[in-house]
Amino acid sequence: MIAEDAITLVKALIREAGCDGIYDCVQNAETFRFTSEEYHKFVEPYDLKVLDCANSISKYTSLLRLERRQKQKYGKIIEQRR
């Protein structure tokens, strides 16, 4: 539900409001909220859906800056944004 709402917002911002792209802040990625396994199972698929949408209609989606220890946990998100 939240991902679908975010997708609706992304489309409206880019197509209707004329934004060049989006800055995507990955929510619930903090290590105190989810383990790596939980993140990959419950959060990442929906983050990727939103990024797929944004990348399909704009070439301007911001990059996420992560520390080296976080790159292993969020690798798919980083690759999606390149």
ZALOKE-449144 format. One line per field, with one value per atom (N, C-alpha, C, O): residue number from 0; residue in one letter; atom name; x, y, z. Coordinates in nm, 2 decimals. Layout:
<pakols>
drenlum: (NUM,...)
sevex: (A,...)
gugu: (CA,...)
c1: (X,...)
c2: (Y,...)
c3: (Z,...)
</pakols>
This chain:
<pakols>
drenlum: (0,0,0,0,1,1,1,1,2,2,2,2,3,3,3,3,4,4,4,4,5,5,5,5,6,6,6,6,7,7,7,7,8,8,8,8,9,9,9,9,10,10,10,10,11,11,11,11,12,12,12,12,13,13,13,13,14,14,14,14,15,15,15,15,16,16,16,16,17,17,17,17,18,18,18,18,19,19,19,19,20,20,20,20,21,21,21,21,22,22,22,22,23,23,23,23,24,24,24,24,25,25,25,25,26,26,26,26,27,27,27,27,28,28,28,28,29,29,29,29,30,30,30,30,31,31,31,31,32,32,32,32,33,33,33,33,34,34,34,34,35,35,35,35,36,36,36,36,37,37,37,37,38,38,38,38,39,39,39,39,40,40,40,40,41,41,41,41,42,42,42,42,43,43,43,43,44,44,44,44,45,45,45,45,46,46,46,46,47,47,47,47,48,48,48,48,49,49,49,49,50,50,50,50,51,51,51,51,52,52,52,52,53,53,53,53,54,54,54,54,55,55,55,55,56,56,56,56,57,57,57,57,58,58,58,58,59,59,59,59,60,60,60,60,61,61,61,61,62,62,62,62,63,63,63,63,64,64,64,64,65,65,65,65,66,66,66,66,67,67,67,67,68,68,68,68,69,69,69,69,70,70,70,70,71,71,71,71,72,72,72,72,73,73,73,73,74,74,74,74,75,75,75,75,76,76,76,76,77,77,77,77,78,78,78,78,79,79,79,79,80,80,80,80,81,81,81,81)
sevex: (M,M,M,M,I,I,I,I,A,A,A,A,E,E,E,E,D,D,D,D,A,A,A,A,I,I,I,I,T,T,T,T,L,L,L,L,V,V,V,V,K,K,K,K,A,A,A,A,L,L,L,L,I,I,I,I,R,R,R,R,E,E,E,E,A,A,A,A,G,G,G,G,C,C,C,C,D,D,D,D,G,G,G,G,I,I,I,I,Y,Y,Y,Y,D,D,D,D,C,C,C,C,V,V,V,V,Q,Q,Q,Q,N,N,N,N,A,A,A,A,E,E,E,E,T,T,T,T,F,F,F,F,R,R,R,R,F,F,F,F,T,T,T,T,S,S,S,S,E,E,E,E,E,E,E,E,Y,Y,Y,Y,H,H,H,H,K,K,K,K,F,F,F,F,V,V,V,V,E,E,E,E,P,P,P,P,Y,Y,Y,Y,D,D,D,D,L,L,L,L,K,K,K,K,V,V,V,V,L,L,L,L,D,D,D,D,C,C,C,C,A,A,A,A,N,N,N,N,S,S,S,S,I,I,I,I,S,S,S,S,K,K,K,K,Y,Y,Y,Y,T,T,T,T,S,S,S,S,L,L,L,L,L,L,L,L,R,R,R,R,L,L,L,L,E,E,E,E,R,R,R,R,R,R,R,R,Q,Q,Q,Q,K,K,K,K,Q,Q,Q,Q,K,K,K,K,Y,Y,Y,Y,G,G,G,G,K,K,K,K,I,I,I,I,I,I,I,I,E,E,E,E,Q,Q,Q,Q,R,R,R,R,R,R,R,R)
gugu: (N,CA,C,O,N,CA,C,O,N,CA,C,O,N,CA,C,O,N,CA,C,O,N,CA,C,O,N,CA,C,O,N,CA,C,O,N,CA,C,O,N,CA,C,O,N,CA,C,O,N,CA,C,O,N,CA,C,O,N,CA,C,O,N,CA,C,O,N,CA,C,O,N,CA,C,O,N,CA,C,O,N,CA,C,O,N,CA,C,O,N,CA,C,O,N,CA,C,O,N,CA,C,O,N,CA,C,O,N,CA,C,O,N,CA,C,O,N,CA,C,O,N,CA,C,O,N,CA,C,O,N,CA,C,O,N,CA,C,O,N,CA,C,O,N,CA,C,O,N,CA,C,O,N,CA,C,O,N,CA,C,O,N,CA,C,O,N,CA,C,O,N,CA,C,O,N,CA,C,O,N,CA,C,O,N,CA,C,O,N,CA,C,O,N,CA,C,O,N,CA,C,O,N,CA,C,O,N,CA,C,O,N,CA,C,O,N,CA,C,O,N,CA,C,O,N,CA,C,O,N,CA,C,O,N,CA,C,O,N,CA,C,O,N,CA,C,O,N,CA,C,O,N,CA,C,O,N,CA,C,O,N,CA,C,O,N,CA,C,O,N,CA,C,O,N,CA,C,O,N,CA,C,O,N,CA,C,O,N,CA,C,O,N,CA,C,O,N,CA,C,O,N,CA,C,O,N,CA,C,O,N,CA,C,O,N,CA,C,O,N,CA,C,O,N,CA,C,O,N,CA,C,O,N,CA,C,O,N,CA,C,O,N,CA,C,O,N,CA,C,O,N,CA,C,O,N,CA,C,O,N,CA,C,O,N,CA,C,O)
c1: (0.08,0.00,0.09,0.06,0.19,0.27,0.35,0.37,0.40,0.48,0.39,0.43,0.27,0.17,0.15,0.14,0.13,0.11,0.23,0.22,0.35,0.48,0.49,0.54,0.45,0.46,0.36,0.40,0.24,0.15,0.21,0.20,0.27,0.34,0.45,0.47,0.54,0.65,0.60,0.65,0.50,0.44,0.39,0.41,0.31,0.26,0.37,0.36,0.47,0.57,0.65,0.68,0.68,0.76,0.67,0.71,0.56,0.47,0.39,0.37,0.33,0.24,0.30,0.27,0.38,0.44,0.57,0.62,0.62,0.74,0.87,0.97,0.88,1.01,1.09,1.04,1.22,1.32,1.34,1.36,1.33,1.35,1.31,1.25,1.35,1.32,1.45,1.55,1.44,1.53,1.46,1.35,1.51,1.44,1.51,1.63,1.44,1.50,1.44,1.32,1.53,1.49,1.45,1.53,1.33,1.27,1.30,1.30,1.31,1.32,1.45,1.45,1.55,1.67,1.77,1.88,1.73,1.82,1.84,1.75,1.96,1.99,1.92,1.91,1.87,1.80,1.65,1.58,1.61,1.47,1.45,1.36,1.54,1.53,1.67,1.77,1.68,1.80,1.81,1.72,1.93,1.95,1.85,1.80,1.83,1.73,1.59,1.52,1.55,1.42,1.40,1.30,1.51,1.50,1.48,1.40,1.56,1.56,1.42,1.37,1.36,1.23,1.11,1.02,1.11,0.99,0.99,0.89,1.11,1.12,1.17,1.12,1.28,1.35,1.27,1.28,1.18,1.10,1.02,1.00,0.97,0.88,0.96,0.92,1.08,1.17,1.21,1.21,1.24,1.27,1.16,1.18,1.04,0.92,0.91,0.89,0.93,0.93,1.04,1.03,1.16,1.28,1.26,1.30,1.21,1.18,1.09,1.12,0.99,0.90,0.97,0.96,1.04,1.11,1.21,1.22,1.29,1.39,1.33,1.39,1.20,1.14,1.09,1.07,1.07,1.02,1.11,1.08,1.22,1.32,1.46,1.48,1.56,1.69,1.76,1.88,1.68,1.73,1.67,1.58,1.73,1.70,1.82,1.93,1.81,1.93,2.00,1.93,2.13,2.20,2.20,2.21,2.20,2.21,2.35,2.42,2.39,2.53,2.53,2.46,2.61,2.61,2.75,2.85,2.77,2.90,2.93,2.83,3.05,3.09,3.02,2.98,3.00,2.93,2.79,2.73,2.73,2.59,2.57,2.46,2.67,2.66,2.62,2.55,2.67,2.63,2.48,2.41,2.43,2.29,2.20,2.09,2.24,2.15,2.20,2.18,2.27,2.34,2.24,2.28,2.13,2.03,1.98,1.96,1.96,1.91,2.02,1.99,2.15,2.26,2.27,2.28,2.26,2.28,2.16,2.18,2.04,1.92,1.94,1.89,2.01,2.02,2.13,2.14,2.21,2.32,2.28,2.36)
c2: (-0.12,0.00,0.13,0.22,0.13,0.25,0.27,0.38,0.15,0.16,0.21,0.29,0.17,0.21,0.36,0.43,0.41,0.55,0.63,0.74,0.58,0.65,0.65,0.75,0.54,0.54,0.64,0.71,0.65,0.75,0.89,0.98,0.92,1.05,1.07,1.18,0.97,0.99,1.02,1.12,0.95,0.98,1.12,1.20,1.17,1.30,1.41,1.51,1.39,1.49,1.50,1.62,1.39,1.40,1.44,1.53,1.37,1.40,1.52,1.60,1.55,1.66,1.79,1.90,1.77,1.89,1.94,2.05,1.85,1.89,1.88,1.94,1.80,1.77,1.69,1.60,1.71,1.64,1.50,1.40,1.48,1.35,1.35,1.45,1.25,1.24,1.22,1.16,1.25,1.21,1.10,1.13,0.98,0.88,0.85,0.80,0.87,0.84,0.70,0.68,0.61,0.47,0.47,0.50,0.44,0.44,0.30,0.20,0.30,0.18,0.10,-0.02,0.17,0.10,0.10,0.04,0.17,0.18,0.04,-0.04,0.01,-0.12,-0.15,-0.27,-0.06,-0.09,-0.12,-0.17,-0.10,-0.14,-0.28,-0.35,-0.32,-0.45,-0.51,-0.44,-0.64,-0.71,-0.71,-0.67,-0.75,-0.75,-0.84,-0.81,-0.96,-1.05,-1.00,-1.01,-0.93,-0.88,-0.77,-0.75,-0.68,-0.57,-0.63,-0.58,-0.73,-0.79,-0.85,-0.85,-0.91,-0.98,-0.88,-0.90,-0.79,-0.71,-0.57,-0.51,-0.51,-0.37,-0.35,-0.28,-0.41,-0.40,-0.42,-0.34,-0.52,-0.54,-0.41,-0.38,-0.35,-0.23,-0.11,-0.02,-0.09,0.02,0.00,0.10,-0.12,-0.14,-0.11,-0.06,-0.14,-0.11,0.05,0.09,0.12,0.27,0.32,0.40,0.26,0.30,0.26,0.34,0.14,0.10,0.20,0.24,0.24,0.34,0.47,0.52,0.52,0.65,0.64,0.73,0.53,0.52,0.50,0.53,0.45,0.43,0.56,0.56,0.66,0.79,0.90,1.01,0.88,0.99,0.94,0.83,1.01,0.96,1.03,1.01,1.11,1.18,1.12,1.18,1.02,0.96,0.97,0.91,1.03,1.05,0.92,0.82,0.93,0.81,0.81,0.92,0.70,0.68,0.67,0.58,0.74,0.73,0.65,0.68,0.54,0.45,0.42,0.43,0.39,0.35,0.21,0.14,0.17,0.04,-0.07,-0.17,-0.07,-0.18,-0.19,-0.29,-0.08,-0.08,-0.13,-0.17,-0.13,-0.16,-0.31,-0.34,-0.39,-0.53,-0.55,-0.63,-0.48,-0.49,-0.44,-0.49,-0.33,-0.26,-0.26,-0.17,-0.37,-0.38,-0.37,-0.30,-0.43,-0.42,-0.28,-0.23,-0.21,-0.07,0.02,0.10,0.00,0.07,0.04,0.13,-0.09,-0.12,-0.07,-0.02,-0.07,-0.02,0.13,0.18,0.20,0.35,0.39,0.51,0.30,0.33,0.35,0.38)
c3: (0.00,0.00,0.00,-0.08,0.09,0.09,-0.04,-0.09,-0.09,-0.22,-0.33,-0.41,-0.33,-0.44,-0.43,-0.53,-0.30,-0.28,-0.32,-0.38,-0.29,-0.33,-0.48,-0.54,-0.55,-0.70,-0.75,-0.85,-0.70,-0.75,-0.73,-0.82,-0.62,-0.59,-0.69,-0.74,-0.71,-0.80,-0.94,-1.01,-0.99,-1.12,-1.13,-1.23,-1.03,-1.03,-1.02,-1.09,-0.94,-0.93,-1.06,-1.10,-1.13,-1.25,-1.37,-1.45,-1.39,-1.51,-1.50,-1.60,-1.38,-1.37,-1.31,-1.36,-1.21,-1.15,-1.22,-1.19,-1.31,-1.39,-1.32,-1.36,-1.21,-1.15,-1.24,-1.31,-1.23,-1.32,-1.27,-1.34,-1.14,-1.08,-0.93,-0.88,-0.86,-0.71,-0.63,-0.68,-0.51,-0.40,-0.32,-0.26,-0.32,-0.25,-0.12,-0.12,-0.01,0.12,0.16,0.18,0.17,0.21,0.35,0.44,0.38,0.51,0.58,0.51,0.71,0.78,0.75,0.77,0.70,0.67,0.79,0.78,0.90,1.01,1.07,1.08,1.11,1.17,1.29,1.33,1.37,1.49,1.46,1.55,1.34,1.30,1.25,1.29,1.16,1.10,1.09,1.08,1.09,1.06,0.91,0.84,0.86,0.71,0.65,0.54,0.71,0.65,0.64,0.54,0.75,0.76,0.65,0.59,0.64,0.54,0.40,0.33,0.37,0.23,0.21,0.09,0.31,0.29,0.29,0.21,0.38,0.40,0.35,0.32,0.33,0.29,0.15,0.07,0.12,-0.01,-0.13,-0.22,-0.14,-0.26,-0.29,-0.41,-0.19,-0.21,-0.24,-0.32,-0.18,-0.22,-0.37,-0.44,-0.41,-0.55,-0.65,-0.76,-0.61,-0.69,-0.72,-0.83,-0.61,-0.62,-0.71,-0.80,-0.69,-0.77,-0.92,-1.01,-0.94,-1.08,-1.15,-1.26,-1.08,-1.14,-1.17,-1.28,-1.07,-1.09,-1.20,-1.28,-1.21,-1.31,-1.45,-1.55,-1.45,-1.58,-1.65,-1.77,-1.57,-1.62,-1.60,-1.65,-1.54,-1.52,-1.51,-1.45,-1.56,-1.54,-1.42,-1.39,-1.35,-1.23,-1.10,-1.05,-1.05,-0.92,-0.84,-0.88,-0.72,-0.64,-0.59,-0.58,-0.57,-0.52,-0.37,-0.30,-0.31,-0.17,-0.12,-0.18,-0.03,0.02,0.15,0.24,0.14,0.26,0.30,0.22,0.42,0.47,0.42,0.39,0.42,0.37,0.43,0.37,0.57,0.64,0.60,0.61,0.55,0.51,0.36,0.33,0.28,0.14,0.12,0.03,0.21,0.20,0.23,0.16,0.32,0.36,0.25,0.23,0.19,0.09,-0.05,-0.13,-0.08,-0.22,-0.33,-0.43,-0.33,-0.44,-0.46,-0.58,-0.35,-0.36,-0.43,-0.52,-0.39,-0.45,-0.60,-0.68,-0.64,-0.78,-0.86,-0.97,-0.80,-0.87,-0.91,-1.01,-0.83,-0.84,-0.94,-0.97,-0.98,-1.07,-1.22,-1.30)
</pakols>
